[in-house]
Amino acid sequence: MHVHVGSDSGMRTTVELSDETRAKLMELAARRGDRGYSAVVEEAVSRYLDEEERRRLGVESARSVIGAMEEEDALGLEASVQALREFWR
């Protein structure tokens, strides 16, 4: 099913949703007192994009410390991780 999604201040966009997803969105919107489900979709997409940005920043932060550990410390950490993995098996 093709659905037009947008808000009064935003642009209209066609999004393809299954009938089941559309029904769930309509039900959620009705419980919230919304006339349509555009606000629900806008909120979900905004949350998803925010989470993706946090994930990207986390990965970027983790990558920035590559090589920051002394060789001896890195080897000790690697040995500890290996020992833990053996214990879990």
Order of alpha helices (4+ residues) and beta strands (2+ residues): beta-beta-alpha-alpha-alpha
